[in-house]
Amino acid sequence: MFSDEELETDKSARDIWNGLYALEKGNITESMRYFDILEKRWNKIREKGEKLTNIVEKEFKNKGAQIIEFSNKEDGEP
């Protein structure tokens, strides 16, 4: 789901740390900025994952129908 380059350049851990650090300092605005960046980045990733899941589910359903059809033919059904 992630390329090597995406993993190498991901800043999620940094943004979480900075957001928590800002919150600890009492700087809510700065903390919210980091978590907003993080949320936008991960929403894009979540959408990518959902698209991939839909493709796999569609292929599975297609193959499942073929397996059922094959199974019925072996039982002597038309």
C-alpha distances in whole Angstrom, upper triangle without the diagonal:
4,7,10,12,10,10,14,15,13,17,16,18,21,21,21,24,26,26,27,30,31,32,34,36,36,35,33,32,30,28,28,27,24,23,23,20,18,18,18,14,13,14,12,9,11,12,8,7,11,11,8,11,14,13,13,16,18,17,18,21,22,22,24,27,27,28,30,32,32,33,36,38,38,40,42,41,41
4,7,8,6,7,10,11,10,14,14,16,18,19,19,22,23,24,26,28,29,30,32,34,34,33,31,31,28,27,26,25,22,21,21,19,16,17,17,13,12,14,12,9,12,13,10,10,14,14,12,14,17,17,17,20,21,21,22,25,26,26,28,31,31,31,34,36,36,37,40,41,42,44,46,45,45
4,5,5,6,9,10,11,14,15,17,19,20,21,23,25,26,27,29,30,32,33,35,36,34,33,32,30,28,28,26,23,23,23,20,18,20,19,15,15,17,15,12,15,16,13,13,17,16,14,17,20,19,19,22,24,23,24,27,28,28,30,33,33,33,36,38,38,39,42,43,43,45,48,47,47
4,5,5,6,9,10,14,15,16,18,20,21,22,24,25,27,28,30,31,33,34,36,34,33,33,30,28,29,27,24,24,24,21,19,21,21,17,17,20,17,15,18,19,16,17,20,20,18,21,23,22,22,25,27,26,27,31,31,31,33,36,36,36,39,41,40,41,44,45,46,48,50,50,50
4,5,5,6,8,12,14,16,17,18,20,21,22,24,26,27,28,30,32,33,34,32,32,31,28,27,27,25,22,22,23,19,18,20,19,15,16,19,16,14,18,19,16,17,21,21,19,22,25,24,24,27,29,28,30,33,33,33,35,38,38,38,41,43,43,44,47,48,48,51,53,52,52
4,6,5,6,10,11,13,15,15,17,19,20,21,23,25,26,27,29,30,32,30,29,28,25,24,24,22,19,19,19,16,14,16,15,12,12,15,13,11,14,16,13,14,18,18,17,20,22,22,22,25,27,27,28,31,32,32,34,36,37,37,40,42,42,43,46,47,48,50,52,51,51
4,6,5,9,10,11,13,14,16,17,19,20,22,23,25,26,28,29,31,29,28,28,25,23,24,22,19,19,20,17,14,17,17,13,13,16,14,12,15,17,15,15,19,19,18,20,23,23,23,26,28,27,28,31,33,32,34,37,37,38,40,42,42,43,46,47,48,50,52,51,51
4,6,9,11,12,12,15,16,17,18,20,22,23,24,26,28,29,31,29,29,28,25,24,24,22,19,20,21,18,16,19,18,15,16,19,17,15,19,20,18,19,23,23,22,24,27,26,26,29,31,31,32,35,36,36,38,40,41,41,44,46,45,46,49,51,51,53,56,55,55
4,6,9,11,11,12,15,16,16,18,21,21,22,24,26,27,29,26,26,25,22,21,22,19,16,18,18,15,14,17,16,12,14,17,15,14,18,19,17,19,22,22,22,24,27,27,27,30,32,32,33,36,37,37,39,41,42,42,45,47,47,48,51,52,53,55,57,56,56
4,6,8,9,10,12,13,14,16,18,19,20,22,23,25,26,24,23,23,20,18,19,17,14,14,15,12,10,13,13,9,11,14,13,11,15,17,16,16,20,21,20,22,25,25,26,28,30,30,31,34,35,36,37,40,41,41,43,45,46,47,49,51,51,53,56,55,55
4,6,5,6,9,10,11,12,14,15,16,18,20,21,22,20,20,19,16,15,16,14,11,12,13,10,8,12,12,10,11,14,14,13,16,18,18,19,22,23,23,25,27,28,28,31,33,33,34,37,38,39,40,43,44,44,46,48,49,50,52,54,54,56,59,57,57
4,5,5,6,9,10,10,12,14,15,16,18,20,21,19,18,18,16,14,14,13,9,9,11,9,6,10,11,8,9,12,13,12,14,17,17,17,20,22,22,23,26,27,27,29,31,32,32,35,37,37,38,41,42,42,44,47,47,48,50,52,53,54,57,55,56
4,5,5,6,9,10,11,12,14,15,16,18,20,19,18,19,16,14,15,15,11,11,14,12,9,12,14,12,12,16,17,15,17,20,20,20,22,25,24,25,28,29,29,31,34,34,34,37,39,39,40,43,44,44,46,48,49,49,52,54,54,56,58,57,58
4,5,5,6,8,10,10,12,14,15,16,18,17,17,17,14,12,14,13,9,11,13,11,10,13,15,13,14,17,18,17,19,22,22,22,25,27,27,28,31,32,32,34,36,37,38,40,42,42,43,46,47,47,49,52,52,53,55,57,58,59,62,61,61
4,5,5,6,8,10,10,12,14,15,16,14,14,14,11,9,10,9,6,7,10,8,7,10,12,11,12,15,16,16,18,20,21,21,24,26,26,27,30,31,32,33,35,37,37,39,41,42,43,45,47,47,49,51,52,52,55,57,57,59,61,60,60
4,6,5,6,8,10,11,12,14,15,14,13,14,12,9,10,11,7,7,10,10,8,10,13,12,12,15,17,16,17,21,21,21,23,26,26,27,29,31,31,33,35,36,37,39,41,41,42,45,46,46,48,50,51,51,54,56,57,58,60,59,59
4,5,5,6,9,10,10,12,14,14,14,15,12,10,12,12,9,10,13,13,11,14,17,15,16,19,20,20,21,24,25,25,27,29,29,30,33,34,34,36,39,40,40,42,44,44,45,48,49,49,51,54,54,54,57,59,59,61,63,62,63
4,5,5,6,8,10,10,12,11,11,12,9,7,10,10,7,9,12,11,11,14,16,15,16,19,21,21,22,25,26,26,28,30,31,32,34,36,36,38,40,41,42,44,46,47,47,50,51,51,53,56,56,57,59,61,62,63,66,64,65
4,5,5,6,9,10,11,9,9,10,7,4,7,8,5,6,10,10,9,12,14,15,15,18,20,20,21,23,25,25,27,29,30,31,33,35,35,36,39,40,41,42,45,46,46,49,50,50,52,54,56,56,58,60,61,62,65,63,63
4,5,5,6,9,10,10,10,12,10,7,10,11,9,9,13,13,12,14,17,17,17,20,22,22,23,26,27,27,28,31,32,32,34,37,37,38,40,42,42,44,46,47,47,50,51,51,53,55,56,56,59,61,61,62,65,64,64
4,5,5,6,9,9,10,12,9,8,11,12,10,12,15,15,15,17,20,20,20,23,25,25,26,29,30,30,32,34,35,35,38,40,40,41,43,45,45,47,49,50,50,53,55,54,56,59,59,60,62,64,65,66,69,67,68
4,5,5,6,5,7,8,6,5,9,10,9,11,13,14,14,17,19,19,20,22,25,25,26,28,30,30,32,34,35,36,38,40,41,42,44,46,46,48,50,51,51,54,56,56,57,60,61,61,63,65,66,67,70,68,69
4,5,5,5,5,9,8,5,8,11,10,11,13,15,15,16,19,20,20,22,25,25,26,28,30,30,32,34,35,35,38,40,40,41,44,45,45,47,49,50,50,53,55,55,56,59,60,60,62,65,65,66,69,67,68
4,5,7,9,12,11,9,12,14,13,14,17,18,18,20,22,23,23,25,28,28,28,31,33,33,34,37,38,38,40,42,42,43,46,48,47,49,52,52,52,55,57,57,58,61,62,62,64,67,67,68,71,69,70
4,6,8,11,10,9,13,14,14,15,18,19,19,21,24,24,25,27,29,30,30,33,35,35,36,39,40,40,43,45,45,46,48,50,50,52,54,55,55,58,60,60,61,64,65,65,67,70,70,71,74,72,73
4,6,9,9,9,11,13,14,15,17,19,19,21,23,24,25,26,29,30,30,33,34,35,36,39,40,40,42,44,45,46,48,50,50,51,54,55,55,57,60,60,61,63,65,65,67,69,70,71,73,72,72
4,6,6,6,9,10,11,13,14,16,17,18,20,22,23,24,27,28,28,31,32,33,34,37,38,38,40,43,43,44,46,48,49,50,53,54,54,56,58,59,60,62,64,64,66,68,69,70,72,71,71
4,6,5,6,9,10,10,12,14,15,16,18,20,21,22,24,26,26,28,30,31,32,34,36,36,38,40,41,41,44,46,46,47,50,51,51,53,56,56,57,60,61,61,63,66,66,67,70,68,68
4,5,5,6,9,10,10,13,14,15,17,19,20,21,23,25,25,27,29,30,31,33,35,36,37,39,41,41,43,45,46,47,49,51,51,53,55,56,57,59,61,61,63,65,66,67,70,68,68
4,5,5,7,9,10,11,13,14,16,17,19,20,22,23,24,26,28,29,30,32,34,35,36,38,40,40,43,44,45,46,49,50,50,53,55,55,56,59,60,60,62,65,66,67,69,67,67
4,5,5,6,9,10,11,12,14,16,17,18,21,21,22,24,26,27,28,31,32,32,34,36,37,38,40,42,43,44,46,47,48,50,52,52,54,56,57,58,60,62,63,64,67,65,65
4,5,5,6,9,10,10,12,14,15,16,18,20,20,22,24,25,26,28,30,30,32,34,35,36,38,40,41,42,44,46,46,48,50,51,52,54,56,56,58,60,61,62,65,63,63
4,6,5,6,9,10,11,13,14,15,17,19,20,21,23,25,26,28,29,30,32,34,35,36,38,40,41,42,44,45,46,48,50,51,52,54,56,56,58,60,61,63,65,63,63
4,5,5,6,9,10,11,12,14,16,17,18,20,22,23,24,26,27,28,30,32,33,34,36,38,39,40,43,44,44,47,48,49,50,53,54,54,56,59,59,61,63,61,61
4,5,5,6,9,10,10,12,14,15,16,18,20,20,22,24,25,26,28,30,31,32,34,36,36,38,40,41,42,44,46,46,48,50,51,52,54,56,57,58,60,59,59
4,5,5,6,9,10,10,13,14,15,17,19,20,21,23,25,25,27,29,30,31,33,35,36,37,39,41,41,43,45,46,47,49,51,51,53,55,57,58,60,58,58
4,6,5,6,9,10,11,13,14,16,17,19,20,22,23,25,26,28,29,30,32,34,35,37,38,40,41,43,44,45,47,49,50,51,53,55,56,57,60,58,58
4,6,5,6,9,10,11,12,14,16,16,18,20,21,22,24,26,27,28,30,32,32,34,36,37,38,40,42,43,44,46,48,48,50,52,53,54,57,55,55
4,5,5,6,9,10,10,12,14,15,16,18,20,20,22,24,25,26,28,30,31,32,34,36,36,38,40,41,42,44,46,46,48,51,52,53,55,53,53
4,6,5,7,9,10,11,13,14,15,17,19,20,21,23,25,26,27,29,30,32,34,35,36,38,40,41,42,44,45,46,48,50,51,53,55,53,53
4,6,5,7,9,10,11,13,15,16,17,19,20,22,23,25,26,28,29,31,32,34,35,37,38,39,41,43,44,45,47,49,50,51,54,52,52
4,5,5,6,8,10,10,12,14,15,16,18,20,21,22,24,26,26,28,30,31,32,34,36,37,38,40,41,42,44,46,47,49,51,49,49
4,5,5,6,9,10,10,12,14,15,16,19,20,21,22,24,25,27,29,30,31,33,35,36,37,39,40,41,43,45,46,48,50,48,48
4,5,5,6,9,10,11,13,14,16,17,19,20,21,23,24,26,28,29,30,32,34,35,36,38,39,41,42,44,46,47,49,47,47
4,5,5,6,9,10,11,12,14,16,17,18,20,21,22,24,26,27,28,30,32,33,34,36,37,38,41,42,43,45,47,45,45
4,5,5,6,9,10,10,12,14,15,16,18,20,21,22,24,26,26,28,30,31,32,34,36,37,38,41,42,43,45,43,43
4,5,5,6,9,10,11,13,14,15,17,19,20,21,23,24,25,27,29,30,31,33,35,36,38,40,41,42,44,42,42
4,5,5,6,9,10,11,13,14,16,17,18,20,22,23,24,26,28,29,30,32,33,35,37,38,40,41,43,41,41
4,5,5,6,9,10,11,12,14,15,16,18,20,21,22,24,26,26,28,30,31,32,34,36,37,39,41,39,39
4,5,5,6,9,10,10,12,14,15,16,18,20,20,22,24,25,27,29,30,31,33,35,36,37,39,37,37
4,5,5,6,9,10,11,13,14,15,17,19,20,21,23,24,26,27,29,30,32,34,35,37,39,37,36
4,5,5,6,9,10,11,12,14,16,17,18,20,21,22,24,26,27,28,30,32,33,35,37,35,35
4,5,5,6,9,10,10,12,14,15,16,18,20,21,22,24,25,26,28,30,31,33,35,33,33
4,5,5,6,9,10,11,12,14,15,17,19,20,21,23,24,25,27,29,31,32,34,32,31
4,6,5,6,9,10,11,12,14,16,17,18,20,21,23,24,26,28,29,31,33,31,30
4,5,5,6,9,10,10,12,14,15,16,18,20,21,22,24,26,27,29,31,29,29
4,5,5,6,9,10,10,12,14,15,16,18,20,21,22,24,26,27,29,27,27
4,5,5,6,9,10,11,13,14,16,17,19,20,21,23,25,26,28,26,25
4,5,5,6,8,10,11,12,14,15,17,18,20,21,23,25,27,25,24
4,5,5,6,9,10,10,12,14,15,16,18,20,21,23,25,23,23
4,5,5,6,9,10,11,12,14,15,17,19,20,21,23,21,21
4,5,5,7,9,10,11,13,14,16,17,19,21,22,20,19
4,5,5,6,9,10,11,12,14,16,17,19,21,19,19
4,5,5,6,9,10,10,12,14,16,17,19,17,18
4,5,5,6,9,10,11,13,15,16,17,15,15
4,5,5,6,9,10,11,13,15,16,14,14
4,5,5,6,9,10,11,13,15,14,14
4,5,5,6,9,10,11,13,11,12
4,5,5,6,9,10,11,9,9
4,5,5,7,9,10,10,10
4,5,5,7,9,9,11
4,5,5,7,6,8
4,5,5,5,6
4,5,7,9
4,6,9
4,7
4
